[in-house]
């Protein structure tokens, strides 16, 4: 297994930087999940919990998973500062997404943003897709290969960069309806404070509900 994105890497990253991800939810989550009715959600690679907190504030019951204990401690502290009612709607789970397997057909929304893996990205996305309940939504967002900022940092790494078309092609067309599969730009603030444009790959898909049983005419 590559050590580039292992537990030690992420612990050192979070310990060395306060509020790495800030307190704002990812904009693609807001855009794609803002109109969904609340239910159960899985936030895979939750970091410091901004997405999980945003979902919980909208009535979702969230399972938030990350490999870094430091990130989860900050996330839990932030959620608790917003009140016991919100904090009670989030379950924080310390786990390595390269091997952790969520329950199948469990969640109404499964969301993962900019996850960097030390193992197969396709295997993770397959496990996440399997955890979406019939009628539920899968949202996968990552760094597009055309993004100059992340390409400069990591090189054109398949662990970091992918296209929406690559992800969509891995979903069984008999089970999924693809609602969004596109490259999309967003504004972000660099650590030194200047504004920059990032390029994301965004996939939102709906798992088809189980067929309705038809009662035969008598």
Buried (B, 14 or more C-beta within 10 A) or exposed (E): EEEEBBBEBBBEBBEEEEEBBEEEBBBBBEBBBEEBEBBBBBBBBBBBBBBBBBBBBBEBBBBBBBBBBBBBBBBBEBBEEEEEEBBEBBEBBBBBBBEBEBEEEBBBBBBBBBBBBBBEBBBBBBBBBBBBBEEBBBBBBBBBBBBEBBBEEBEEBEBBBBBBEBBBEBBEEEBBEBEBBBBBEBEEEEEEEEEEEBBBBBBBBBBBEEEEEEEEEE
